[in-house]
Amino acid sequence: MDALTLRAPWFIAGPLIGLIVTLLLWVTNKPLGALGGYIELTGWTRGRPGPGWRIYFTLGIVAGGLLSALAGDGWTATFAYGSFDQLFGTSLLVKAVVLAAAGALMGAGGRLAGGCTSGHGVCGMSFGSPASLVSTVTFIATAIGAAHVIAWLLGRGV
Amino acid sequence: MVGAAFGFVLGWARVTDHDVIRNMLLLREPDVFLIMMSAIATAALGVRALRALKARAIVDDSPVNWKVEPPAKRHIGGSVLFGLGWSIAATCPGPVAAQLGRGQFAGLWTVRRPFDRNTRVRPPAHTEHGSRGTEVRRHHRRRIVRFR
């Protein structure tokens, strides 16, 4: 169990994620994507048919997160959010507003681009989709640039 | 089940941690890029093997295949927005769901917006933030309680 309390090294986590993409394609014949579950859930609450498999997939991710915590350091509820707390302060209101804004950007952007980090970045790239390549390069470049700007603006030596 | 496996690996690799993603975006450590690249390489081989072996999908017996899209303007525009959000929250739709399962409830707020907005294709006006926060947050808290 010791291995589970440590952070998995990339050469284990990466290939495992690759196998999961493969497995999902084999089981459902659908590309993996985490964002689809949120989109389906919004549609479902607005009267569209559902729940579809993507909702179960996203709920599965929640369950998997729970399992990984139980198998690792143990499960604790917390609102703490790492160096985010040093950058933006520990005020729950500020955290709510900033994270909600970030979530809105990701939701709208991911919807527009038709994929997120897992959808375009891992799954679409492995399929060799040109749209995914363009999307992935764009969002990684934007995020790296913006993260540096944020660090520069709010740095405080974090 | 497959989702649970995905969530487990995300949690295990700690890409649910704000600092891990932030260190990636600040180019302080290459681990997450290496995870993505090795995942792409493995999946690229895996899905091609499935197609070459003429595998059939387990749920509906359809031949395993996929579609690729040509790039369009929306991919760039959407990805710029996505990248901005990603850099602020230092998480994205997959890990945020795993965060909830791990008890990192700061993820609740990050989750909330995609829920509200995703049915619209146009980016939202920022003046609307916070108006329905409390109500939706309670809704999520209930949802999480079921997982305990």
Interface residues (C-beta under 8 A of the other chain):
Chain A: L4 R7 A8 P9 W10 F11 A13 G14 P15 L16 I17 G18 L19 I20 V21 T22 L23 L24 L25 W26 V27 T28 N29 P31 L32 A34 L35 G37 Y38 I39 L41 T42 G43 R46 Y56 F57 T58 L59 G60 I61 V62 A63 G64 G65 L66 L67 S68 A69 A71 G72 W75 T76 A77 T78 F79 A80 Y81 G82 S83 F84 K95 A96 V97 V98 L99 A100 A101 A102 G103 A104 L105 M106 G107 A108 G109 G110 R111 L112 A113 G114 C116 T117 S118 H120 G121 V122 C123 G124 M125 S126 F127 G128 S129 P130 A131 S132 L133 V134 S135 T136 T138 F139 I140 A141 T142 A143 I144 G145 A146 A147 H148 I150 A151
Chain B: M1 V2 G3 A4 A5 F6 G7 F8 V9 L10 G11 W12 A13 R14 V15 T16 D17 H18 D19 V20 R22 L25 L26 L27 P30 D31 V32 L34 I35 M36 M37 S38 A39 I40 A41 T42 A43 A44 L45 G46 V47 A49 L50 A55 A57 I58 V59 D60 S62 P63 V64 N65 W66 K67 V68 E69 P70 P71 A72 R74 H75 I76 G77 G78 S79 V80 L81 F82 G83 L84 G85 W86 S87 I88 A89 A90 C92 P93 G94 V96 A97 A98 Q99 L100 G101 R102 G103 Q104 F105 A106 G107 W109 T110 V111 R112 R113 P114 F115 D116 R117 N118 T119 R120 V121 R122 P123 P124 H126 H129 G130 G133 R137 I144 F147
